Amino acid sequence: MQTQHKCRNNGAVNLLCCLKNFTLYAIRNEWIEKNPFHFYNKMKTVDFM
């Protein structure tokens, strides 16, 4: 998100936090059965220069 959409660190973290909350809300309401992001690793560090 930081490289493709030119978000800064705080903006990217806020968007990912919203996505996480929405995913957990969907799981609680049984709209989806499991977390689709379960097998993703933590974020990689990006070298800007």
mmCIF file of the N, C-alpha and C atoms, coordinates in Angstrom:
data_MODEL
# 
_entry.id   MODEL 
# 
loop_
_atom_site.group_PDB 
_atom_site.id 
_atom_site.type_symbol 
_atom_site.label_atom_id 
_atom_site.label_alt_id 
_atom_site.label_comp_id 
_atom_site.label_asym_id 
_atom_site.label_entity_id 
_atom_site.label_seq_id 
_atom_site.pdbx_PDB_ins_code 
_atom_site.Cartn_x 
_atom_site.Cartn_y 
_atom_site.Cartn_z 
_atom_site.occupancy 
_atom_site.B_iso_or_equiv 
_atom_site.pdbx_formal_charge 
_atom_site.auth_seq_id 
_atom_site.auth_comp_id 
_atom_site.auth_asym_id 
_atom_site.auth_atom_id 
_atom_site.pdbx_PDB_model_num 
ATOM 1   N N  . MET A 1 1  ? 0.824   -1.187  0.000  1.00 0.00 ? 1  MET A N  1 
ATOM 2   C CA . MET A 1 1  ? 0.000   0.000   0.000  1.00 0.00 ? 1  MET A CA 1 
ATOM 3   C C  . MET A 1 1  ? 0.866   1.248   0.000  1.00 0.00 ? 1  MET A C  1 
ATOM 4   N N  . GLN A 1 2  ? 2.006   1.146   0.655  1.00 0.00 ? 2  GLN A N  1 
ATOM 5   C CA . GLN A 1 2  ? 2.868   2.327   0.720  1.00 0.00 ? 2  GLN A CA 1 
ATOM 6   C C  . GLN A 1 2  ? 3.500   2.619   -0.624 1.00 0.00 ? 2  GLN A C  1 
ATOM 7   N N  . THR A 1 3  ? 3.837   1.598   -1.389 1.00 0.00 ? 3  THR A N  1 
ATOM 8   C CA . THR A 1 3  ? 4.478   1.845   -2.673 1.00 0.00 ? 3  THR A CA 1 
ATOM 9   C C  . THR A 1 3  ? 3.450   1.990   -3.798 1.00 0.00 ? 3  THR A C  1 
ATOM 10  N N  . GLN A 1 4  ? 2.430   1.160   -3.805 1.00 0.00 ? 4  GLN A N  1 
ATOM 11  C CA . GLN A 1 4  ? 1.456   1.178   -4.889 1.00 0.00 ? 4  GLN A CA 1 
ATOM 12  C C  . GLN A 1 4  ? 0.541   2.401   -4.828 1.00 0.00 ? 4  GLN A C  1 
ATOM 13  N N  . HIS A 1 5  ? 0.056   2.745   -3.640 1.00 0.00 ? 5  HIS A N  1 
ATOM 14  C CA . HIS A 1 5  ? -0.912  3.833   -3.492 1.00 0.00 ? 5  HIS A CA 1 
ATOM 15  C C  . HIS A 1 5  ? -0.327  5.067   -2.810 1.00 0.00 ? 5  HIS A C  1 
ATOM 16  N N  . LYS A 1 6  ? 0.956   5.024   -2.531 1.00 0.00 ? 6  LYS A N  1 
ATOM 17  C CA . LYS A 1 6  ? 1.687   6.139   -1.940 1.00 0.00 ? 6  LYS A CA 1 
ATOM 18  C C  . LYS A 1 6  ? 1.094   6.592   -0.600 1.00 0.00 ? 6  LYS A C  1 
ATOM 19  N N  . CYS A 1 7  ? 0.694   5.612   0.216  1.00 0.00 ? 7  CYS A N  1 
ATOM 20  C CA . CYS A 1 7  ? 0.240   5.901   1.573  1.00 0.00 ? 7  CYS A CA 1 
ATOM 21  C C  . CYS A 1 7  ? 1.465   5.983   2.476  1.00 0.00 ? 7  CYS A C  1 
ATOM 22  N N  . ARG A 1 8  ? 1.394   6.823   3.456  1.00 0.00 ? 8  ARG A N  1 
ATOM 23  C CA . ARG A 1 8  ? 2.440   6.855   4.465  1.00 0.00 ? 8  ARG A CA 1 
ATOM 24  C C  . ARG A 1 8  ? 2.201   5.712   5.450  1.00 0.00 ? 8  ARG A C  1 
ATOM 25  N N  . ASN A 1 9  ? 3.094   5.541   6.398  1.00 0.00 ? 9  ASN A N  1 
ATOM 26  C CA . ASN A 1 9  ? 3.005   4.436   7.344  1.00 0.00 ? 9  ASN A CA 1 
ATOM 27  C C  . ASN A 1 9  ? 1.712   4.480   8.149  1.00 0.00 ? 9  ASN A C  1 
ATOM 28  N N  . ASN A 1 10 ? 1.374   5.619   8.729  1.00 0.00 ? 10 ASN A N  1 
ATOM 29  C CA . ASN A 1 10 ? 0.175   5.717   9.562  1.00 0.00 ? 10 ASN A CA 1 
ATOM 30  C C  . ASN A 1 10 ? -1.091  5.480   8.744  1.00 0.00 ? 10 ASN A C  1 
ATOM 31  N N  . GLY A 1 11 ? -1.127  5.962   7.522  1.00 0.00 ? 11 GLY A N  1 
ATOM 32  C CA . GLY A 1 11 ? -2.293  5.749   6.671  1.00 0.00 ? 11 GLY A CA 1 
ATOM 33  C C  . GLY A 1 11 ? -2.478  4.286   6.319  1.00 0.00 ? 11 GLY A C  1 
ATOM 34  N N  . ALA A 1 12 ? -1.379  3.608   6.020  1.00 0.00 ? 12 ALA A N  1 
ATOM 35  C CA . ALA A 1 12 ? -1.449  2.184   5.699  1.00 0.00 ? 12 ALA A CA 1 
ATOM 36  C C  . ALA A 1 12 ? -1.886  1.374   6.915  1.00 0.00 ? 12 ALA A C  1 
ATOM 37  N N  . VAL A 1 13 ? -1.367  1.704   8.080  1.00 0.00 ? 13 VAL A N  1 
ATOM 38  C CA . VAL A 1 13 ? -1.742  0.993   9.310  1.00 0.00 ? 13 VAL A CA 1 
ATOM 39  C C  . VAL A 1 13 ? -3.218  1.224   9.621  1.00 0.00 ? 13 VAL A C  1 
ATOM 40  N N  . ASN A 1 14 ? -3.716  2.427   9.454  1.00 0.00 ? 14 ASN A N  1 
ATOM 41  C CA . ASN A 1 14 ? -5.129  2.713   9.705  1.00 0.00 ? 14 ASN A CA 1 
ATOM 42  C C  . ASN A 1 14 ? -6.031  1.930   8.757  1.00 0.00 ? 14 ASN A C  1 
ATOM 43  N N  . LEU A 1 15 ? -5.665  1.848   7.490  1.00 0.00 ? 15 LEU A N  1 
ATOM 44  C CA . LEU A 1 15 ? -6.476  1.096   6.534  1.00 0.00 ? 15 LEU A CA 1 
ATOM 45  C C  . LEU A 1 15 ? -6.468  -0.388  6.846  1.00 0.00 ? 15 LEU A C  1 
ATOM 46  N N  . LEU A 1 16 ? -5.314  -0.925  7.235  1.00 0.00 ? 16 LEU A N  1 
ATOM 47  C CA . LEU A 1 16 ? -5.242  -2.342  7.593  1.00 0.00 ? 16 LEU A CA 1 
ATOM 48  C C  . LEU A 1 16 ? -6.008  -2.636  8.876  1.00 0.00 ? 16 LEU A C  1 
ATOM 49  N N  . CYS A 1 17 ? -6.016  -1.699  9.799  1.00 0.00 ? 17 CYS A N  1 
ATOM 50  C CA . CYS A 1 17 ? -6.793  -1.857  11.034 1.00 0.00 ? 17 CYS A CA 1 
ATOM 51  C C  . CYS A 1 17 ? -8.286  -1.907  10.721 1.00 0.00 ? 17 CYS A C  1 
ATOM 52  N N  . CYS A 1 18 ? -8.743  -1.048  9.823  1.00 0.00 ? 18 CYS A N  1 
ATOM 53  C CA . CYS A 1 18 ? -10.155 -1.057  9.409  1.00 0.00 ? 18 CYS A CA 1 
ATOM 54  C C  . CYS A 1 18 ? -10.504 -2.367  8.715  1.00 0.00 ? 18 CYS A C  1 
ATOM 55  N N  . LEU A 1 19 ? -9.610  -2.854  7.874  1.00 0.00 ? 19 LEU A N  1 
ATOM 56  C CA . LEU A 1 19 ? -9.841  -4.123  7.191  1.00 0.00 ? 19 LEU A CA 1 
ATOM 57  C C  . LEU A 1 19 ? -9.920  -5.274  8.181  1.00 0.00 ? 19 LEU A C  1 
ATOM 58  N N  . LYS A 1 20 ? -9.054  -5.265  9.187  1.00 0.00 ? 20 LYS A N  1 
ATOM 59  C CA . LYS A 1 20 ? -9.072  -6.306  10.210 1.00 0.00 ? 20 LYS A CA 1 
ATOM 60  C C  . LYS A 1 20 ? -10.382 -6.279  10.991 1.00 0.00 ? 20 LYS A C  1 
ATOM 61  N N  . ASN A 1 21 ? -10.823 -5.077  11.379 1.00 0.00 ? 21 ASN A N  1 
ATOM 62  C CA . ASN A 1 21 ? -12.072 -4.955  12.128 1.00 0.00 ? 21 ASN A CA 1 
ATOM 63  C C  . ASN A 1 21 ? -13.261 -5.430  11.302 1.00 0.00 ? 21 ASN A C  1 
ATOM 64  N N  . PHE A 1 22 ? -13.287 -5.080  10.024 1.00 0.00 ? 22 PHE A N  1 
ATOM 65  C CA . PHE A 1 22 ? -14.377 -5.519  9.174  1.00 0.00 ? 22 PHE A CA 1 
ATOM 66  C C  . PHE A 1 22 ? -14.370 -7.030  8.989  1.00 0.00 ? 22 PHE A C  1 
ATOM 67  N N  . THR A 1 23 ? -13.189 -7.612  8.855  1.00 0.00 ? 23 THR A N  1 
ATOM 68  C CA . THR A 1 23 ? -13.082 -9.062  8.709  1.00 0.00 ? 23 THR A CA 1 
ATOM 69  C C  . THR A 1 23 ? -13.578 -9.765  9.963  1.00 0.00 ? 23 THR A C  1 
ATOM 70  N N  . LEU A 1 24 ? -13.176 -9.281  11.129 1.00 0.00 ? 24 LEU A N  1 
ATOM 71  C CA . LEU A 1 24 ? -13.639 -9.885  12.384 1.00 0.00 ? 24 LEU A CA 1 
ATOM 72  C C  . LEU A 1 24 ? -15.146 -9.721  12.564 1.00 0.00 ? 24 LEU A C  1 
ATOM 73  N N  . TYR A 1 25 ? -15.693 -8.593  12.153 1.00 0.00 ? 25 TYR A N  1 
ATOM 74  C CA . TYR A 1 25 ? -17.139 -8.347  12.212 1.00 0.00 ? 25 TYR A CA 1 
ATOM 75  C C  . TYR A 1 25 ? -17.882 -9.331  11.310 1.00 0.00 ? 25 TYR A C  1 
ATOM 76  N N  . ALA A 1 26 ? -17.341 -9.566  10.115 1.00 0.00 ? 26 ALA A N  1 
ATOM 77  C CA . ALA A 1 26 ? -17.964 -10.500 9.186  1.00 0.00 ? 26 ALA A CA 1 
ATOM 78  C C  . ALA A 1 26 ? -17.918 -11.930 9.719  1.00 0.00 ? 26 ALA A C  1 
ATOM 79  N N  . ILE A 1 27 ? -16.837 -12.294 10.393 1.00 0.00 ? 27 ILE A N  1 
ATOM 80  C CA . ILE A 1 27 ? -16.740 -13.634 10.983 1.00 0.00 ? 27 ILE A CA 1 
ATOM 81  C C  . ILE A 1 27 ? -17.753 -13.781 12.105 1.00 0.00 ? 27 ILE A C  1 
ATOM 82  N N  . ARG A 1 28 ? -17.873 -12.771 12.954 1.00 0.00 ? 28 ARG A N  1 
ATOM 83  C CA . ARG A 1 28 ? -18.831 -12.829 14.077 1.00 0.00 ? 28 ARG A CA 1 
ATOM 84  C C  . ARG A 1 28 ? -20.270 -12.942 13.592 1.00 0.00 ? 28 ARG A C  1 
ATOM 85  N N  . ASN A 1 29 ? -20.589 -12.274 12.484 1.00 0.00 ? 29 ASN A N  1 
ATOM 86  C CA . ASN A 1 29 ? -21.947 -12.312 11.947 1.00 0.00 ? 29 ASN A CA 1 
ATOM 87  C C  . ASN A 1 29 ? -22.170 -13.456 10.972 1.00 0.00 ? 29 ASN A C  1 
ATOM 88  N N  . GLU A 1 30 ? -21.173 -14.332 10.846 1.00 0.00 ? 30 GLU A N  1 
ATOM 89  C CA . GLU A 1 30 ? -21.234 -15.526 10.021 1.00 0.00 ? 30 GLU A CA 1 
ATOM 90  C C  . GLU A 1 30 ? -21.471 -15.206 8.545  1.00 0.00 ? 30 GLU A C  1 
ATOM 91  N N  . TRP A 1 31 ? -20.937 -14.079 8.085  1.00 0.00 ? 31 TRP A N  1 
ATOM 92  C CA . TRP A 1 31 ? -20.984 -13.757 6.663  1.00 0.00 ? 31 TRP A CA 1 
ATOM 93  C C  . TRP A 1 31 ? -19.900 -14.520 5.926  1.00 0.00 ? 31 TRP A C  1 
ATOM 94  N N  . ILE A 1 32 ? -18.784 -14.757 6.621  1.00 0.00 ? 32 ILE A N  1 
ATOM 95  C CA . ILE A 1 32 ? -17.711 -15.598 6.107  1.00 0.00 ? 32 ILE A CA 1 
ATOM 96  C C  . ILE A 1 32 ? -17.368 -16.613 7.186  1.00 0.00 ? 32 ILE A C  1 
ATOM 97  N N  . GLU A 1 33 ? -16.801 -17.744 6.779  1.00 0.00 ? 33 GLU A N  1 
ATOM 98  C CA . GLU A 1 33 ? -16.553 -18.820 7.738  1.00 0.00 ? 33 GLU A CA 1 
ATOM 99  C C  . GLU A 1 33 ? -15.229 -18.699 8.472  1.00 0.00 ? 33 GLU A C  1 
ATOM 100 N N  . LYS A 1 34 ? -14.206 -18.198 7.782  1.00 0.00 ? 34 LYS A N  1 
ATOM 101 C CA . LYS A 1 34 ? -12.894 -18.117 8.405  1.00 0.00 ? 34 LYS A CA 1 
ATOM 102 C C  . LYS A 1 34 ? -12.172 -16.875 7.898  1.00 0.00 ? 34 LYS A C  1 
ATOM 103 N N  . ASN A 1 35 ? -11.091 -16.531 8.559  1.00 0.00 ? 35 ASN A N  1 
ATOM 104 C CA . ASN A 1 35 ? -10.308 -15.356 8.209  1.00 0.00 ? 35 ASN A CA 1 
ATOM 105 C C  . ASN A 1 35 ? -9.533  -15.635 6.915  1.00 0.00 ? 35 ASN A C  1 
ATOM 106 N N  . PRO A 1 36 ? -9.785  -14.886 5.836  1.00 0.00 ? 36 PRO A N  1 
ATOM 107 C CA . PRO A 1 36 ? -9.071  -15.137 4.585  1.00 0.00 ? 36 PRO A CA 1 
ATOM 108 C C  . PRO A 1 36 ? -7.601  -14.733 4.635  1.00 0.00 ? 36 PRO A C  1 
ATOM 109 N N  . PHE A 1 37 ? -7.192  -13.971 5.628  1.00 0.00 ? 37 PHE A N  1 
ATOM 110 C CA . PHE A 1 37 ? -5.819  -13.495 5.741  1.00 0.00 ? 37 PHE A CA 1 
ATOM 111 C C  . PHE A 1 37 ? -5.016  -14.286 6.768  1.00 0.00 ? 37 PHE A C  1 
ATOM 112 N N  . HIS A 1 38 ? -5.523  -15.423 7.197  1.00 0.00 ? 38 HIS A N  1 
ATOM 113 C CA . HIS A 1 38 ? -4.894  -16.216 8.255  1.00 0.00 ? 38 HIS A CA 1 
ATOM 114 C C  . HIS A 1 38 ? -3.484  -16.666 7.892  1.00 0.00 ? 38 HIS A C  1 
ATOM 115 N N  . PHE A 1 39 ? -3.246  -17.024 6.645  1.00 0.00 ? 39 PHE A N  1 
ATOM 116 C CA . PHE A 1 39 ? -1.957  -17.592 6.262  1.00 0.00 ? 39 PHE A CA 1 
ATOM 117 C C  . PHE A 1 39 ? -0.958  -16.554 5.769  1.00 0.00 ? 39 PHE A C  1 
ATOM 118 N N  . TYR A 1 40 ? -1.325  -15.284 5.780  1.00 0.00 ? 40 TYR A N  1 
ATOM 119 C CA . TYR A 1 40 ? -0.382  -14.246 5.359  1.00 0.00 ? 40 TYR A CA 1 
ATOM 120 C C  . TYR A 1 40 ? 0.614   -13.970 6.475  1.00 0.00 ? 40 TYR A C  1 
ATOM 121 N N  . ASN A 1 41 ? 1.849   -13.727 6.099  1.00 0.00 ? 41 ASN A N  1 
ATOM 122 C CA . ASN A 1 41 ? 2.871   -13.370 7.071  1.00 0.00 ? 41 ASN A CA 1 
ATOM 123 C C  . ASN A 1 41 ? 2.757   -11.900 7.411  1.00 0.00 ? 41 ASN A C  1 
ATOM 124 N N  . LYS A 1 42 ? 3.496   -11.492 8.408  1.00 0.00 ? 42 LYS A N  1 
ATOM 125 C CA . LYS A 1 42 ? 3.515   -10.072 8.766  1.00 0.00 ? 42 LYS A CA 1 
ATOM 126 C C  . LYS A 1 42 ? 4.093   -9.265  7.617  1.00 0.00 ? 42 LYS A C  1 
ATOM 127 N N  . MET A 1 43 ? 3.916   -7.969  7.685  1.00 0.00 ? 43 MET A N  1 
ATOM 128 C CA . MET A 1 43 ? 4.367   -7.102  6.604  1.00 0.00 ? 43 MET A CA 1 
ATOM 129 C C  . MET A 1 43 ? 5.881   -7.155  6.435  1.00 0.00 ? 43 MET A C  1 
ATOM 130 N N  . LYS A 1 44 ? 6.311   -7.050  5.200  1.00 0.00 ? 44 LYS A N  1 
ATOM 131 C CA . LYS A 1 44 ? 7.726   -6.996  4.910  1.00 0.00 ? 44 LYS A CA 1 
ATOM 132 C C  . LYS A 1 44 ? 8.180   -5.536  5.010  1.00 0.00 ? 44 LYS A C  1 
ATOM 133 N N  . THR A 1 45 ? 9.426   -5.345  5.362  1.00 0.00 ? 45 THR A N  1 
ATOM 134 C CA . THR A 1 45 ? 9.957   -3.990  5.372  1.00 0.00 ? 45 THR A CA 1 
ATOM 135 C C  . THR A 1 45 ? 10.343  -3.616  3.947  1.00 0.00 ? 45 THR A C  1 
ATOM 136 N N  . VAL A 1 46 ? 10.115  -2.365  3.611  1.00 0.00 ? 46 VAL A N  1 
ATOM 137 C CA . VAL A 1 46 ? 10.381  -1.879  2.264  1.00 0.00 ? 46 VAL A CA 1 
ATOM 138 C C  . VAL A 1 46 ? 11.504  -0.870  2.335  1.00 0.00 ? 46 VAL A C  1 
ATOM 139 N N  . ASP A 1 47 ? 12.490  -1.049  1.480  1.00 0.00 ? 47 ASP A N  1 
ATOM 140 C CA . ASP A 1 47 ? 13.610  -0.103  1.396  1.00 0.00 ? 47 ASP A CA 1 
ATOM 141 C C  . ASP A 1 47 ? 13.244  0.973   0.384  1.00 0.00 ? 47 ASP A C  1 
ATOM 142 N N  . PHE A 1 48 ? 13.124  2.223   0.818  1.00 0.00 ? 48 PHE A N  1 
ATOM 143 C CA . PHE A 1 48 ? 12.714  3.287   -0.076 1.00 0.00 ? 48 PHE A CA 1 
ATOM 144 C C  . PHE A 1 48 ? 13.885  3.867   -0.851 1.00 0.00 ? 48 PHE A C  1 
ATOM 145 N N  . MET A 1 49 ? 15.078  3.831   -0.305 1.00 0.00 ? 49 MET A N  1 
ATOM 146 C CA . MET A 1 49 ? 16.219  4.388   -1.023 1.00 0.00 ? 49 MET A CA 1 
ATOM 147 C C  . MET A 1 49 ? 17.444  3.569   -0.806 1.00 0.00 ? 49 MET A C  1 
# 
